[in-house]
């Protein structure tokens, strides 16, 4: 099973982790990215086809339903070395990512109309850091994610970030 299929299954941890859980297609966020009513990314589409063909999920008209096999796979493979479930840890991490995105978006929205630089945003939120020699990577990664989601734009000359209108 590839990472694209695993990312789809991970959404059941976040949204509704129980046998026969149903998630609407539009609620899969970046795990299944839709464009013009279809999955344009071949890798994501192939991951979904794998899950359906191998009966980890059932394709319904408006979304996916987790099968018993899919539920058991998640329980078995998303656990730590002692066998304890990492479901709560996963949910905490997803909430943290959502909170970081919200904080970055909010600072930009409240900032000057011409936008803010990565350094200004990161320092305002206390997240302008990274591993040794890579200062600013945390805030820059969050900005990049919001850009991919169509929320932000970066001016190529000033390097300032602003809300996409």
N, C-alpha and C positions, 0 to 999 in steps of 0.2 A: 504494500500500500504506500503510495507516494505522499509527500507532504501536503499536496493540494487536497487529497481525499481526507487526510487527517485534520486539516484545517476546517473542513466542512463538518466533520464529526465533533470537533472541539466546540462548535457553535451550540451543539446540544448541551454541553456542559454549562455554557453561559446562559442559554435561554430557557431550557426546560429539560433537565436530565432525569428522565424516567422512561421505562419501556413504553413504546407506542406514542412518545411525545411527537407533536407536530409543530413544524416551524414554517411560516410562510416564506416563499422564495425571497421576498424583499427584505427579510429580517436576518439574512446571512451576512450582512455588511460586506467586508472585504473578502470573505471566504468564497462568495459567489458574486462576482461583480457583473451586473447587468448593463447592457447597452442596447438601446432600441429593442427591448423585449427579448434579448437573447444573450447567452454567455459568449462573449467574443474571444476570451482567452482559451486557447486550445488545451492548455495544461489543466486549467480549472474544469473545463468541460470533460476532459478525460478522467479526472479524479472523480467527478460526479457519476460518470458512466460506470466506472469501476465499482463505486459504492452500490449503485442500483443493480448492476449485473451480479454482484456477489452478495446481494440481499442484506447489506448493512442498513440500507434505508429503502423505503418504498416511495416512488414518485407519485404524488397525488396531483390533481389539477392545479392546485394553488401553492404547493410546497412539498416538503419532505416529511415522512414519518419515520422515526427511528424504530428499527426492528429489534427483537430480542437479541439477535446476533450482533447488531450494532451496539446495543446497550452493553452487552457482555464484553465486546472489544474495548469500549471506552473504559470500563471498570478495570480490565486487565492491563491495558497498555498505558493508561494515564495514571499510573501509580508509582510511588517511589520504591526504593530498594527494600523497604520493610513491608511492602504490600499495602501501605496506607494510601488512601485515595488522595489525589492532588486536586480534587475538584474545587475545594475551598480556596486553595492557593491560586488556582487558575482564575477563579472569580475575582479574587483580590487584585491580581495582576491586571485583569481586564478593566476593573473599576479604576485602578490607578492610571491606566492609559487614557481612559475616557476623561478622568479628572485633569490630567496634564493637557490634553487637547483643549478641553473647555477653558482652562486657565490661560493658555497661550492665546486662544481665540479672543477671550475677554480682554486681555491686555491690549491686543491690537485694536480691537473695536473701541476701546476707551482712549486709545492713543491718538496722536496727531493724524490728520487726514492723509498726509504723505507717507504714513506708515512708520515702522520701526525696524531696526536691524536685528539680526539674530542676537548680537551681544546685548543690545538694549532690552530685548524681551527676556533673554535668559537671566540677565542680572536682576531684572525687576522681580522675577519669580524665584531667584535663588537656585536656578538649575543650569547656569552657564558653567558646565563642567564636563568632564569626560575622563577617560583614563590618561595616564601620563603623556603629555605632549599633544593631546587632542582636546583641548579646552573648547567648549561650545558644541560638542557633538550631541549632547542630550537634547538641548533646545533645538538644534538644527534638524535632528531626526524627527521631532514632533512637528516642526514646520513643514518638513517634507511630506509627512503623512497627511497633514491638513491640505497641502497643495494637491496631492494625489486624489484626495476626496473632493476636490473642486471648491474648497472653502477659502483658500488664500491664493494670492499672487505675489511674486517677487519682482520688483523692478530690476532689470538687468544692469542698469547703470548705478543706481544708488544702493542696490542690494537691500532695499527696505521692503518689508512685508506689509501687505494690506489685505483687507477683506475683499474677496472677489464679489463684484456686483452683478 
